[in-house]
Amino acid sequence: MSEHESTYVPKTGVEKWLDTRLPIIRFGADYMSLPTPRNLNYWWTFGGILALCLMTQIVTGIVLAMHYTPNVDLAFASVERIMRDVNGGWLIRYVHANGASMFFIAVYLHMLRGLYYGSYKAPREMIWIIGCVIFFLMIATAFLGYVLPWGQMSFWGAEVITNLIGAIPVLGEPILIWLRGGPAIDNATLNRFFSLHYLLPFAILGCVVLHLWALHAAGQNNPVGILIPKDRAKKDMLPFHPYFTVKDGFAIILFLILFAIFVFYQPNALGHADNYIPANPLQTPAHIVPEWYMLPFYAILRAVPDKFGGVVAMFGAIGVLFVLPWLDTSKVRSMRYRPTMRTFFIIFLVVGVGLGWCGGQLPDAPVIGSFKTFTLIDGDLNSYLWLTRVFTLYYFAFFLIIMPLIGLKEQPLPIPATISEPVLTGADAVEQKG
């Protein structure tokens, strides 16, 4: 893939002039003709879906910023004005708000696909690392945007999360005051968060360009997880366009249907009702929770009794993804041929969903009705807190213990020599070999 030769030929004088100075048309044409493994399934369509989500968020965000007022006395009212008085404002805001959830649905599925098929392994480490940077920036951008409506959950969510920075020894308090713009969350805080929320999507866009650049250099992974030899390139590869642009287009249409269902029929289903109450620093909500896509990390934060330890665990849950290429000791990429690891991966999926569920519950609430037979000194074994701690242990064990050890001990299934071998039989196989 990195040795793919350009087939673009400028046809007009303008194209020739531009091609010698800024070959952007050549770059696009080369990407469309890029040799792509012919066996890519629909799990590979989320890259195109994510590009659509990013551009949707940027465009709608710019329009919303034209009408939003980053002032603690006017922010909530300006959002209501967007909903009621701005032409199409309700649609733009609902697309932006639900677009964040759609963005995270797509990115979680995209990352899980990479994890299952080993897309983080050599020579694609940089693709994965840049992707993790994008994921971290997405979380930061989403948190900053959650504060801007200045409802009850916005204010108190900012209070809880920014307070965590104060738990950092020595440097925590100065950083906290600098971030807030003062000793408490106020107008300066809202202005800072608005500025950063507007800026970070363009940083994400820059990282996406690097992500695609790294993909262009290292080449696409495939469900079989093998490197395609040069002598098989013509048989095992197809141009990206039109074969995979059509496939991506179909997946995008299905995704947009799901998106439209939320925007037009359930626009507030993924949000919190308390955020339609203006922020009140004197009245704490009964249960402070972040958006659903942050709940697993919020649960990990609460699982550790020590405040600073919880912060370390929460950021460590994201940080461990950056070193994943070096934690996996297996020489086989795809879990399709690693049945033992596949079992642990399925458990990991259940644990991830479980962490999200626990993050949305009261930590001391009983998991099974009012059953309170088993007790420890500091709490009830039947509480969501203890269930969260079990899930948190497995989350870190999966990356730090299970993945390194299984890679050394497991006996993988036989790996095919080509991507065609698993599906071709009889005359087709003979034809391909010939």
Disulfide bonds with the S-S distance in Angstrom:
none
